[in-house]
Amino acid sequence: MDLETLPAFVDRLADTASDSIMPFFRAKMDIENKKASGFDPVTAADRQAEAAMRQLIGDEFPDHGIVGEEYGADRPDADFVWVLDPIDGTRAFITGLPVWGTLIGLLQNGRPIFGMMAQPFTGERYVGDGARAWYTGPGGDRKLASRPCAELAQASLFTTSPHLFSDEERIAYDRVERSVQMARYGVDCYAYCMVGSGQADIVVEAGLQSYDIVALIPIVEGAGGRVTTWDGGSAASGGRIAASGDARLHAQVLDSLAG
């Protein structure tokens, strides 16, 4: 695989997903619930976008694996595995809010080496390879860099919703929230991109799948931040995740989560 041409190919994937998704955004659509109890929405936009990306990957890289939210895993033990979430933030999508995104990640031997969050309505793309990260969109193309923040008391914190934590996880999360300057909820993948772009400092979440996080790790870490599980391990498989823009801050976040 030619890593030099990788950004251009991922742009093609994002364009393909956009073509499938945008006719549904802020339009009438059928919404299915994937859960027998609770609510986990999915739409035709999710399914069509993932199918289109899978087709393009299969045509270009037939020996690569794919893991996606809607259609599961195909050759997940391959050396290169694409990890796809066609619409991260489906609740925002179905309520007309532009804080969702298409997540496209690539693993090499289990390690995230490239990721993109593409938002076709705003025209924004956040991209990283673990060593660098960059933005393209209406704000002008630029390099991404997380901001220094050495203390929890000075930090801003994101989580999708505190109601998604288990009772035990909520106690740990609340310790962090009580220590920070500000907490905000509900922006899914955008939270990690705001950490990577130096607009915010921390994301704490739980219950993530690999397709929720793989694409975002190279963006945050390429901008100078850190992404791990709550116990400091690899975040590539999902689970309980913490992301911070400053390594000094990340150590405090993990300590607080551990109690």
PyMOL commands that set and color helices and strands:
alter all, ss='L'
color gray80, all
select helices_A, chain A and resi 3-24+44-60+90-94+152-154+162-164+167-179+189-196+210-213+217-222+247-258
alter helices_A, ss='H'
color red, helices_A
select strands_A, chain A and resi 31-33+41-43+65-68+72-74+80-88+101-108+111-119+124-128+133-136+142-143+156-159+182-185+202-208+226-229+239-244
alter strands_A, ss='S'
color yellow, strands_A
deselect
rebuild
show_as cartoon
